[in-house]
Amino acid sequence: MFFVRWLKRLTQDYRRSFFVFMLGLSIFFVGLALFYMSVKHMALNPLLAEIMVLIGLFLLGTGALLAATGYLCLMVQRLQRFFKK
């Protein structure tokens, strides 16, 4: 229920939707960087590399969900403006 109310408020505010989209994109790229950097640590310390992979995958997923939510809200807001005219 809370998530639906949050989405409704998010579709009303263009700046907040764009912020959520950019935050998700930033988290996604941080996770991608961690995932990529784990290859360099594989030979030196395999445990550290595996931990970096897990954290990177978690950040990749979280960032992708946030970015998709923000973009969906931006798209809904654009469609509402288009059909209002």
NORDAJO-V922535 format. One line per field, one symbol per residue. ss: DSSP state (2 for helix, 1 for strand, 0 for the rest). phi: phi as a letter, one per 30 degrees, with the letter a starting at -180 (. if undefined). burial: 1 if it has 24 or more other ideal C-beta (glycine too) atoms within 12 Angstrom, else 0. A space follows every 50 residues. Layout:
# NORDAJO-V922535
ss=???
phi=???
burial=???
This chain:
# NORDAJO-V922535
ss=02222222222202222222222222222222222220000000022222 22222222222222222222222222222222220
phi=.dddddddddddcddddddddddddddeddddddddddddcdddbddddd dddddddddeddddddddddddddddddddddddd
burial=00000000011000001001101110110010011001000000000000 01100100110011011011101100100000000
